[in-house]
Amino acid sequence: MRGYLVAIFLSAVFLYYVLHCILWGTNVYWVPPVEMKRRNKIQPCLSKPAFASLLRFDQFHPFLCAADFKNIASFYGSDKFDLPYGIRTSASYFRLALSKLQSCDLFDEFDNVPCKKCVVVGNGGVLKNKTLGEKIDSYDVIIRMNNGPILGHEEDVGRRTTFRLFYPESVFSDPSHNDPNTTVILTAFKPLDLKWLWELLTGGKINTNGFWKKPALNLIYKPYQIRILDPFIIRTAAYELLHFPKVFPKNQIARKRTINGGFFLPLRDLLHVQPCLSTFPRKKYSRPKQWQAVFFTGSLSNCVM
């Protein structure tokens, strides 16, 4: 489970990087997905963020599209890696799941606010009684992870959600948590994750074998709300930003999940380029009290570290 949580947090932070570089108007070496409707013209900002150079492909689009995901995977080399780093051996599952989604757009067609500010809100416990909800809601783009609750904790964690990353074992199944204005992003770790999504969207029987925890058996989100994260994001964050080993010696294979926990340390150091980052606390909270960690893009006087 720790490996899943680390990877989803890693994906959220790198998605923040991708969004920030997109929203700051960079546009070099980009291969646009053919299905994307570039209707909202985001105006470039006056300067780039300090970490724009971390992306090898500027203006990289974070979500896969049904019509060209294989071409995009080939361009970025994702066809040479298995999940969670690529589509090799899983292309058919990607095709099935993507065929049932209505959009791969980044933002709504009427959303043309330039120079958006982003915040990443995680699943730690550091926001309890911090009353940062209003501050979090003041950001243009709010990225949340898994089933970190909002209901009942609005004063601490805010009310709005732009993007929520999830995997089958961590998605909400209670309709009371659905916000029609939220875009939910599946982070696929294994082929079963994509098959699970396809079965839910087609009304098929859900096979729960192969999951570390029983996945959701109903989906509270509509197809227009769902996106699938490009595995290139996880791979780039793991290999190029955090220098995760590409090959493990045979005697270390069994330690992969343990090593995954070490993502937090380089991640903390990496994000020192920003004025505020709160990582997961050591204390374990019960599920109803999984208040979030928060990563702001701008200065914040009441920063929780």
C-alpha positions as CSV (number, residue, x, y, z in Angstrom):
1,M,0.0,0.0,0.0
2,R,2.8,2.4,0.8
3,G,4.2,2.0,-2.7
4,Y,0.8,3.0,-4.1
5,L,0.5,6.0,-1.9
6,V,4.0,7.2,-2.7
7,A,3.5,6.8,-6.5
8,I,0.1,8.6,-6.4
9,F,1.7,11.5,-4.5
10,L,4.6,11.5,-6.9
11,S,2.2,11.6,-9.8
12,A,0.3,14.5,-8.3
13,V,3.4,16.5,-7.7
14,F,4.7,15.9,-11.2
15,L,1.3,16.6,-12.7
16,Y,1.6,19.9,-10.9
17,Y,4.9,20.4,-12.7
18,V,3.3,19.5,-16.0
19,L,0.3,21.8,-15.4
20,H,2.5,24.7,-14.3
21,C,4.7,24.4,-17.4
22,I,1.6,24.3,-19.6
23,L,0.0,27.2,-17.9
24,W,3.1,29.3,-18.1
25,G,2.9,29.2,-21.9
26,T,5.8,27.0,-22.9
27,N,5.4,25.4,-26.3
28,V,8.5,23.5,-27.7
29,Y,8.8,19.9,-29.0
30,W,5.1,19.2,-28.3
31,V,3.2,16.6,-30.2
32,P,-0.5,17.4,-29.7
33,P,-3.0,14.5,-29.2
34,V,-5.3,14.5,-32.2
35,E,-8.4,14.3,-30.1
36,M,-7.6,17.4,-28.0
37,K,-9.7,20.4,-28.7
38,R,-7.5,23.4,-28.2
39,R,-10.4,25.7,-27.7
40,N,-9.3,27.6,-24.7
41,K,-6.3,29.8,-25.6
42,I,-4.3,30.2,-22.4
43,Q,-2.3,33.4,-22.5
44,P,1.4,33.1,-21.7
45,C,2.7,34.5,-18.5
46,L,5.5,37.0,-18.3
47,S,8.1,34.4,-17.1
48,K,8.5,30.7,-16.7
49,P,8.6,28.9,-13.3
50,A,12.0,28.0,-12.0
51,F,11.5,24.3,-12.6
52,A,10.3,24.5,-16.3
53,S,13.6,22.9,-17.4
54,L,12.7,19.7,-15.5
55,L,10.4,18.7,-18.4
56,R,12.2,17.3,-21.4
57,F,9.1,17.9,-23.5
58,D,7.6,21.3,-22.9
59,Q,3.8,21.6,-23.0
60,F,3.5,17.9,-22.5
61,H,-0.2,16.8,-22.2
62,P,-0.8,14.7,-19.1
63,F,-3.8,12.7,-20.2
64,L,-4.1,9.9,-22.8
65,C,-6.5,10.1,-25.8
66,A,-8.1,7.1,-27.5
67,A,-7.2,8.0,-31.0
68,D,-3.4,8.5,-30.6
69,F,-2.2,7.1,-27.4
70,K,-0.1,4.5,-29.2
71,N,1.6,7.2,-31.2
72,I,2.2,9.3,-28.2
73,A,3.6,6.3,-26.3
74,S,6.0,5.5,-29.1
75,F,7.1,9.1,-29.3
76,Y,7.9,9.2,-25.5
77,G,9.2,5.7,-25.4
78,S,6.4,4.4,-23.2
79,D,5.9,1.4,-25.5
80,K,9.1,0.0,-24.1
81,F,8.0,-0.1,-20.5
82,D,5.3,-2.0,-18.6
83,L,2.9,-0.3,-16.2
84,P,3.2,1.8,-14.2
85,Y,5.9,3.4,-16.5
86,G,4.5,2.5,-19.9
87,I,1.9,0.7,-22.0
88,R,3.9,-2.3,-23.2
89,T,1.8,-5.5,-22.7
90,S,-1.2,-3.3,-21.6
91,A,-2.1,-1.4,-24.9
92,S,-5.3,-3.4,-25.4
93,Y,-6.5,-2.5,-21.9
94,F,-5.7,1.2,-22.5
95,R,-7.6,1.0,-25.7
96,L,-10.7,-0.5,-24.0
97,A,-10.7,2.0,-21.2
98,L,-10.0,5.0,-23.3
99,S,-12.7,4.1,-25.8
100,K,-15.4,4.6,-23.1
101,L,-14.2,8.1,-22.0
102,Q,-15.8,11.2,-23.5
103,S,-12.9,13.6,-23.3
104,C,-9.1,13.9,-22.7
105,D,-9.3,17.7,-22.5
106,L,-7.2,19.4,-19.8
107,F,-9.7,22.2,-18.9
108,D,-13.2,23.1,-19.8
109,E,-13.6,24.8,-23.2
110,F,-14.8,28.0,-21.5
111,D,-11.9,28.1,-19.0
112,N,-9.5,30.8,-20.4
113,V,-8.0,32.1,-17.1
114,P,-4.3,32.8,-17.8
115,C,-1.4,32.2,-15.4
116,K,-3.2,29.8,-13.1
117,K,-1.9,29.0,-9.6
118,C,-1.8,25.4,-8.5
119,V,-1.9,23.6,-5.2
120,V,-1.4,19.9,-4.5
121,V,-3.4,18.5,-1.5
122,G,-2.3,15.1,-0.2
123,N,-3.5,12.5,2.3
124,G,-1.5,13.4,5.4
125,G,-2.8,14.6,8.7
126,V,-1.1,18.0,8.9
127,L,-4.1,20.2,8.0
128,K,-6.2,19.2,11.0
129,N,-7.4,22.4,12.8
130,K,-5.2,24.6,10.5
131,T,-8.2,26.4,8.9
132,L,-6.4,26.6,5.6
133,G,-9.6,25.8,3.6
134,E,-10.2,29.3,2.4
135,K,-6.5,29.7,1.3
136,I,-6.6,26.4,-0.6
137,D,-9.8,27.4,-2.3
138,S,-8.2,30.6,-3.5
139,Y,-6.0,28.7,-6.0
140,D,-7.1,28.3,-9.6
141,V,-6.1,24.6,-9.8
142,I,-6.6,22.3,-6.8
143,I,-5.1,18.8,-7.1
144,R,-6.2,16.2,-4.5
145,M,-5.3,12.6,-4.1
146,N,-7.2,9.4,-3.6
147,N,-10.2,9.5,-1.2
148,G,-8.9,12.2,1.1
149,P,-12.2,13.6,2.4
150,I,-13.6,17.1,2.0
151,L,-17.1,16.7,3.5
152,G,-17.0,17.7,7.1
153,H,-13.5,19.1,6.8
154,E,-14.1,22.1,4.6
155,E,-12.7,24.6,7.0
156,D,-9.3,22.8,7.0
157,V,-9.0,21.4,3.5
158,G,-11.3,23.6,1.3
159,R,-14.3,22.8,-0.8
160,R,-13.1,22.9,-4.4
161,T,-11.3,20.2,-6.4
162,T,-10.1,20.6,-9.9
163,F,-8.3,17.2,-10.3
164,R,-8.4,14.2,-8.1
165,L,-5.9,11.3,-8.7
166,F,-7.0,7.8,-7.8
167,Y,-6.6,4.1,-8.4
168,P,-9.2,1.4,-8.0
169,E,-8.5,0.7,-4.4
170,S,-8.7,4.4,-3.4
171,V,-11.6,5.9,-5.3
172,F,-14.8,7.2,-3.7
173,S,-17.9,5.0,-4.0
174,D,-20.3,7.1,-2.0
175,P,-22.2,9.4,-4.3
176,S,-22.2,12.2,-1.7
177,H,-18.5,12.8,-2.5
178,N,-19.1,13.4,-6.2
179,D,-18.5,16.9,-7.5
180,P,-19.6,17.3,-11.1
181,N,-17.0,20.0,-11.6
182,T,-14.1,17.7,-10.6
183,T,-12.0,15.8,-13.1
184,V,-10.8,12.5,-11.8
185,I,-7.5,10.9,-13.1
186,L,-6.9,7.2,-13.0
187,T,-3.2,6.4,-12.2
188,A,-2.9,2.9,-13.6
189,F,-0.4,0.6,-11.8
190,K,-1.4,-2.7,-13.4
191,P,-3.5,-3.9,-16.4
192,L,-6.2,-4.9,-13.9
193,D,-6.7,-1.2,-13.1
194,L,-7.7,-0.4,-16.7
195,K,-9.8,-3.5,-17.0
196,W,-11.6,-2.5,-13.8
197,L,-12.4,0.9,-15.2
198,W,-13.6,-0.6,-18.5
199,E,-15.9,-3.1,-16.7
200,L,-17.4,-0.3,-14.6
201,L,-18.1,1.9,-17.6
202,T,-19.7,-0.9,-19.6
203,G,-21.7,-2.4,-16.7
204,G,-19.8,-5.6,-16.7
205,K,-19.1,-7.9,-13.8
206,I,-16.2,-6.6,-11.7
207,N,-13.5,-9.2,-11.0
208,T,-11.9,-8.2,-7.7
209,N,-9.1,-10.8,-7.9
210,G,-5.6,-9.4,-8.2
211,F,-6.2,-6.2,-6.1
212,W,-4.4,-5.6,-2.8
213,K,-7.7,-4.3,-1.4
214,K,-11.2,-4.7,-2.7
215,P,-11.7,-2.0,-5.4
216,A,-14.8,0.1,-5.7
217,L,-17.7,-1.8,-7.3
218,N,-19.5,1.3,-8.5
219,L,-18.3,4.5,-10.1
220,I,-19.8,7.8,-8.9
221,Y,-18.2,9.8,-11.7
222,K,-19.5,10.2,-15.2
223,P,-17.4,9.3,-18.3
224,Y,-16.9,13.0,-19.1
225,Q,-15.2,13.5,-15.7
226,I,-12.6,10.7,-16.1
227,R,-9.1,10.9,-17.6
228,I,-6.2,8.4,-17.6
229,L,-2.8,9.7,-16.6
230,D,0.0,9.2,-19.1
231,P,2.5,6.7,-17.6
232,F,5.3,8.9,-19.0
233,I,4.6,11.2,-16.0
234,I,5.3,8.5,-13.4
235,R,8.4,7.3,-15.3
236,T,9.9,10.7,-15.7
237,A,9.3,11.6,-12.1
238,A,10.8,8.3,-10.9
239,Y,13.8,8.1,-13.2
240,E,14.7,11.7,-14.1
241,L,13.6,13.7,-11.1
242,L,14.2,11.3,-8.3
243,H,16.9,9.1,-10.0
244,F,15.0,5.9,-9.1
245,P,17.1,2.9,-10.2
246,K,16.1,1.5,-13.6
247,V,17.5,-2.0,-12.9
248,F,17.5,-3.7,-9.5
249,P,20.2,-6.3,-8.7
250,K,18.7,-9.7,-8.3
251,N,19.3,-9.7,-4.5
252,Q,17.3,-6.4,-4.2
253,I,14.2,-7.4,-6.2
254,A,12.2,-8.2,-3.1
255,R,13.0,-4.8,-1.6
256,K,11.4,-2.7,-4.4
257,R,8.4,-1.9,-2.3
258,T,10.6,-0.9,0.7
259,I,12.7,1.3,-1.5
260,N,9.6,3.0,-2.8
261,G,9.1,4.5,0.6
262,G,12.4,6.4,0.1
263,F,10.6,8.5,-2.5
264,F,9.6,10.9,0.3
265,L,13.1,12.0,1.1
266,P,14.3,13.0,-2.4
267,L,10.8,14.4,-3.1
268,R,11.1,16.7,-0.1
269,D,14.5,17.9,-1.2
270,L,13.3,18.3,-4.8
271,L,10.4,20.5,-3.8
272,H,12.6,23.0,-1.9
273,V,12.3,25.1,-5.0
274,Q,8.9,26.0,-3.7
275,P,8.2,28.0,-0.6
276,C,5.9,25.5,1.1
277,L,5.6,21.8,1.2
278,S,4.0,19.6,3.8
279,T,4.7,15.9,3.5
280,F,2.9,12.9,5.0
281,P,3.2,12.8,8.8
282,R,4.6,9.7,10.6
283,K,1.5,9.3,12.7
284,K,-1.1,7.0,11.1
285,Y,-4.7,8.2,11.0
286,S,-7.8,6.2,10.6
287,R,-9.6,6.5,7.3
288,P,-12.1,9.2,8.3
289,K,-9.3,11.4,9.6
290,Q,-7.0,11.4,6.6
291,W,-6.7,15.1,6.3
292,Q,-4.4,16.3,3.7
293,A,-0.8,17.4,3.2
294,V,-0.6,20.5,1.1
295,F,1.9,21.9,-1.5
296,F,1.4,25.6,-2.4
297,T,2.9,27.3,-5.4
298,G,3.0,30.7,-3.8
299,S,4.1,32.1,-0.5
300,L,2.0,31.2,2.5
301,S,2.6,32.8,5.9
302,N,0.8,30.0,7.8
303,C,2.8,27.2,6.2
304,V,2.5,23.8,7.9
305,M,5.9,22.0,7.8
